[in-house]
């Protein structure tokens, strides 16, 4: 396979994956983050935005490990 074909295949796969992700995502990431913040505040936990982003990344890593 020529290098150009490989690059185009990878690019096409990435575009297709992103499009499918946008179509089947239950909610926008911002809305999900707001729900997480609200839930944590109800439990008496407050996080700054950067800490919330770290938490989301950690949760995402754990979910990927179990899929």
DSSP file (Angstrom, degrees, kcal/mol; ACC not computed):
  #  RESIDUE AA STRUCTURE BP1 BP2  ACC     N-H-->O    O-->H-N    N-H-->O    O-->H-N    TCO  KAPPA ALPHA  PHI   PSI    X-CA   Y-CA   Z-CA
    1    1 A X              0   0    0      0, 0.0     2,-0.1     0, 0.0     5,-0.0   0.000 360.0 360.0 360.0 136.7    0.0    0.0    0.0
    2    2 A X     >  -     0   0    0      1,-0.1     4,-1.8     4,-0.0     3,-0.5  -0.430 360.0-118.6 -74.1 148.8    1.3    3.4   -0.9
    3    3 A X  H  > S+     0   0    0      1,-0.2     4,-2.5     2,-0.2     5,-0.2   0.851 114.5  57.0 -55.5 -36.2    2.0    5.9    2.0
    4    4 A X  H  > S+     0   0    0      1,-0.2     4,-2.6     2,-0.2    -1,-0.2   0.892 105.3  50.8 -64.3 -38.5   -0.6    8.3    0.5
    5    5 A X  H  > S+     0   0    0     -3,-0.5     4,-2.3     2,-0.2    -1,-0.2   0.887 110.0  50.0 -65.0 -38.8   -3.3    5.6    0.7
    6    6 A X  H  X S+     0   0    0     -4,-1.8     4,-2.6     2,-0.2     5,-0.2   0.937 112.0  47.3 -64.8 -46.7   -2.4    4.9    4.3
    7    7 A X  H  X S+     0   0    0     -4,-2.5     4,-2.6     1,-0.2    -2,-0.2   0.925 113.7  47.4 -61.6 -45.5   -2.6    8.6    5.2
    8    8 A X  H  X S+     0   0    0     -4,-2.6     4,-2.6     2,-0.2    -1,-0.2   0.869 111.7  51.4 -65.2 -36.0   -5.9    9.1    3.4
    9    9 A X  H  X S+     0   0    0     -4,-2.3     4,-2.4     2,-0.2    -2,-0.2   0.925 112.1  45.7 -65.9 -44.4   -7.3    5.9    5.0
   10   10 A X  H  X S+     0   0    0     -4,-2.6     4,-2.4     2,-0.2    -2,-0.2   0.928 114.7  47.8 -64.3 -45.1   -6.3    7.2    8.5
   11   11 A X  H  X S+     0   0    0     -4,-2.6     4,-2.3    -5,-0.2    -2,-0.2   0.914 112.4  49.0 -62.3 -44.0   -7.7   10.6    7.8
   12   12 A X  H  X S+     0   0    0     -4,-2.6     4,-2.5     1,-0.2    -1,-0.2   0.896 111.5  49.7 -63.1 -40.7  -11.0    9.2    6.4
   13   13 A X  H  X S+     0   0    0     -4,-2.4     4,-2.7     2,-0.2    -2,-0.2   0.893 110.2  50.4 -64.7 -40.0  -11.3    6.9    9.4
   14   14 A X  H  X S+     0   0    0     -4,-2.4     4,-2.3     2,-0.2    -2,-0.2   0.915 112.1  46.9 -65.2 -42.2  -10.8    9.8   11.8
   15   15 A X  H  X S+     0   0    0     -4,-2.3     4,-2.4     2,-0.2    -2,-0.2   0.923 113.5  48.2 -65.2 -43.9  -13.4   12.0   10.0
   16   16 A X  H  X S+     0   0    0     -4,-2.5     4,-2.5     1,-0.2     5,-0.2   0.917 112.3  49.4 -62.9 -42.9  -15.9    9.1   10.0
   17   17 A X  H  X S+     0   0    0     -4,-2.7     4,-2.5     1,-0.2    -2,-0.2   0.905 111.5  48.4 -62.8 -42.4  -15.3    8.4   13.7
   18   18 A X  H  X S+     0   0    0     -4,-2.3     4,-2.2     2,-0.2    -1,-0.2   0.912 111.8  49.7 -64.8 -42.3  -15.7   12.0   14.6
   19   19 A X  H  X S+     0   0    0     -4,-2.4     4,-1.9     2,-0.2    -2,-0.2   0.922 112.5  46.5 -63.5 -44.1  -18.9   12.3   12.6
   20   20 A X  H  X S+     0   0    0     -4,-2.5     4,-2.3     1,-0.2     5,-0.2   0.912 110.8  53.9 -64.6 -41.7  -20.4    9.2   14.2
   21   21 A X  H  X S+     0   0    0     -4,-2.5     4,-1.2     1,-0.2    -2,-0.2   0.894 109.5  47.6 -58.8 -41.3  -19.4   10.4   17.6
   22   22 A X  H  < S+     0   0    0     -4,-2.2    -1,-0.2     1,-0.2    -2,-0.2   0.862 113.1  48.9 -67.9 -35.7  -21.2   13.7   17.1
   23   23 A X  H  < S+     0   0    0     -4,-1.9    -2,-0.2     1,-0.2    -1,-0.2   0.856 119.9  33.8 -74.3 -34.6  -24.3   11.9   15.8
   24   24 A X  H  < S+     0   0    0     -4,-2.3    -1,-0.2    -5,-0.1    -2,-0.2   0.485  84.0 119.3-103.5  -2.9  -24.6    9.4   18.6
   25   25 A X     <  -     0   0    0     -4,-1.2     3,-0.1    -5,-0.2    -4,-0.0  -0.431  59.1-142.7 -64.1 133.0  -23.3   11.4   21.6
   26   26 A X  S    S-     0   0    0      1,-0.1     2,-0.3    -2,-0.1    -1,-0.1   0.877  74.4  -7.7 -67.8 -37.1  -26.1   11.7   24.2
   27   27 A X  S    S-     0   0    0     -3,-0.0    -1,-0.1     0, 0.0     2,-0.1  -0.958  83.8 -81.6-151.1 165.9  -25.2   15.3   25.2
   28   28 A X     >  -     0   0    0     -2,-0.3     4,-2.0     1,-0.1     3,-0.2  -0.433  41.0-119.7 -68.6 149.2  -22.6   18.0   24.6
   29   29 A X  H  > S+     0   0    0      1,-0.2     4,-2.6     2,-0.2     5,-0.2   0.861 113.7  56.8 -57.5 -37.9  -19.5   17.6   26.8
   30   30 A X  H  > S+     0   0    0      1,-0.2     4,-2.1     2,-0.2    -1,-0.2   0.906 106.9  48.4 -62.3 -41.9  -20.2   21.0   28.3
   31   31 A X  H  > S+     0   0    0      2,-0.2     4,-2.0    -3,-0.2    -1,-0.2   0.903 111.4  50.2 -64.9 -40.6  -23.6   19.9   29.5
   32   32 A X  H  X S+     0   0    0     -4,-2.0     4,-2.2     1,-0.2    -2,-0.2   0.913 109.6  50.7 -63.9 -42.6  -22.2   16.7   30.9
   33   33 A X  H  X S+     0   0    0     -4,-2.6     4,-2.6     1,-0.2    -1,-0.2   0.898 108.4  52.7 -62.1 -40.0  -19.5   18.7   32.8
   34   34 A X  H  X S+     0   0    0     -4,-2.1     4,-2.6     1,-0.2    -1,-0.2   0.901 108.6  50.4 -62.1 -40.4  -22.2   21.0   34.2
   35   35 A X  H  X S+     0   0    0     -4,-2.0     4,-2.6     2,-0.2    -1,-0.2   0.901 110.2  50.0 -63.8 -40.4  -24.1   18.0   35.5
   36   36 A X  H  X S+     0   0    0     -4,-2.2     4,-2.6     2,-0.2    -2,-0.2   0.935 111.4  48.3 -62.8 -45.4  -21.0   16.6   37.1
   37   37 A X  H  X S+     0   0    0     -4,-2.6     4,-2.6     1,-0.2    -2,-0.2   0.921 112.3  49.2 -60.8 -44.7  -20.3   19.9   38.8
   38   38 A X  H  X S+     0   0    0     -4,-2.6     4,-2.2     2,-0.2    -1,-0.2   0.922 111.8  48.4 -60.8 -45.7  -23.9   20.1   40.0
   39   39 A X  H  X S+     0   0    0     -4,-2.6     4,-1.2     1,-0.2    -1,-0.2   0.916 112.8  47.9 -61.7 -44.1  -23.8   16.6   41.4
   40   40 A X  H  <>S+     0   0    0     -4,-2.6     5,-3.1     1,-0.2     3,-0.3   0.893 109.9  52.5 -65.5 -39.0  -20.5   17.2   43.2
   41   41 A X  H ><5S+     0   0    0     -4,-2.6     3,-1.5     1,-0.2    -1,-0.2   0.886 104.8  55.7 -64.2 -37.8  -21.8   20.5   44.7
   42   42 A X  H 3<5S+     0   0    0     -4,-2.2    -1,-0.2     1,-0.3    -2,-0.2   0.825 108.5  49.0 -61.4 -30.3  -24.9   18.7   46.0
   43   43 A X  T 3<5S-     0   0    0     -4,-1.2    -1,-0.3    -3,-0.3    -2,-0.2   0.416 125.2-105.2 -89.0   1.2  -22.4   16.3   47.8
   44   44 A X  T < 5S+     0   0    0     -3,-1.5     2,-0.5     1,-0.3    -3,-0.2   0.671  80.0 128.4  85.9  17.6  -20.5   19.3   49.2
   45   45 A X      < -     0   0    0     -5,-3.1     2,-0.4    -6,-0.1    -1,-0.3  -0.925  36.1-170.7-110.8 126.8  -17.5   19.0   46.8
   46   46 A X        -     0   0    0     -2,-0.5     2,-0.4    -3,-0.1    -9,-0.0  -0.953   4.0-174.5-117.5 138.5  -16.3   22.0   44.8
   47   47 A X        -     0   0    0     -2,-0.4     2,-0.1   -10,-0.1    -6,-0.0  -0.968  22.9-125.1-129.4 144.0  -13.7   21.8   42.0
   48   48 A X     >  -     0   0    0     -2,-0.4     4,-2.4     1,-0.1     3,-0.3  -0.451  39.5-101.9 -77.6 162.8  -12.0   24.4   39.9
   49   49 A X  H  > S+     0   0    0      1,-0.2     4,-2.5     2,-0.2     5,-0.2   0.884 121.9  50.9 -56.3 -43.0  -12.3   24.0   36.1
   50   50 A X  H  > S+     0   0    0      1,-0.2     4,-1.8     2,-0.2    -1,-0.2   0.873 111.0  48.6 -66.2 -34.6   -8.8   22.6   35.7
   51   51 A X  H  > S+     0   0    0     -3,-0.3     4,-2.3     2,-0.2    -1,-0.2   0.875 110.2  51.9 -69.8 -36.9   -9.5   20.0   38.5
   52   52 A X  H  X S+     0   0    0     -4,-2.4     4,-2.7     2,-0.2    -2,-0.2   0.914 108.0  51.6 -64.5 -42.1  -12.7   19.1   36.8
   53   53 A X  H  X S+     0   0    0     -4,-2.5     4,-2.3     1,-0.2    -1,-0.2   0.899 109.6  50.0 -61.1 -39.9  -10.9   18.6   33.5
   54   54 A X  H  X S+     0   0    0     -4,-1.8     4,-2.3     2,-0.2    -1,-0.2   0.911 110.8  49.8 -63.0 -41.8   -8.4   16.3   35.2
   55   55 A X  H  X S+     0   0    0     -4,-2.3     4,-2.6     2,-0.2    -2,-0.2   0.919 110.0  49.9 -62.8 -44.2  -11.3   14.3   36.8
   56   56 A X  H  X S+     0   0    0     -4,-2.7     4,-2.6     1,-0.2    -1,-0.2   0.913 111.0  49.8 -61.9 -42.6  -13.0   14.0   33.4
   57   57 A X  H  X S+     0   0    0     -4,-2.3     4,-2.3     2,-0.2    -1,-0.2   0.905 111.2  49.3 -62.4 -40.9   -9.8   12.7   31.8
   58   58 A X  H  X S+     0   0    0     -4,-2.3     4,-2.1     2,-0.2    -2,-0.2   0.914 112.1  47.4 -65.2 -43.0   -9.3   10.2   34.6
   59   59 A X  H  X S+     0   0    0     -4,-2.6     4,-2.5     1,-0.2    -2,-0.2   0.919 110.8  52.6 -63.2 -43.1  -12.9    8.9   34.2
   60   60 A X  H  X S+     0   0    0     -4,-2.6     4,-2.4     1,-0.2    -2,-0.2   0.906 108.3  50.4 -60.0 -42.9  -12.4    8.7   30.5
   61   61 A X  H  X S+     0   0    0     -4,-2.3     4,-1.7     1,-0.2    -1,-0.2   0.909 111.1  49.0 -61.6 -42.5   -9.2    6.6   30.9
   62   62 A X  H  X S+     0   0    0     -4,-2.1     4,-1.2     2,-0.2    -2,-0.2   0.895 110.8  49.8 -65.3 -40.5  -11.0    4.2   33.3
   63   63 A X  H  < S+     0   0    0     -4,-2.5     4,-0.5     1,-0.2     3,-0.4   0.917 109.2  52.0 -64.3 -42.7  -14.0    3.8   30.9
   64   64 A X  H >< S+     0   0    0     -4,-2.4     3,-0.8     1,-0.2    -1,-0.2   0.857 106.0  55.2 -62.9 -34.4  -11.6    3.1   28.0
   65   65 A X  H 3< S+     0   0    0     -4,-1.7    -1,-0.2     1,-0.2    -2,-0.2   0.828 110.5  45.5 -66.7 -30.8   -9.9    0.4   30.1
   66   66 A X  T 3<        0   0    0     -4,-1.2    -1,-0.2    -3,-0.4    -2,-0.2   0.390 360.0 360.0 -97.0   3.5  -13.2   -1.4   30.7
   67   67 A X    <         0   0    0     -3,-0.8    -1,-0.2    -4,-0.5    -2,-0.1   0.461 360.0 360.0 -92.6 360.0  -14.5   -1.3   27.2
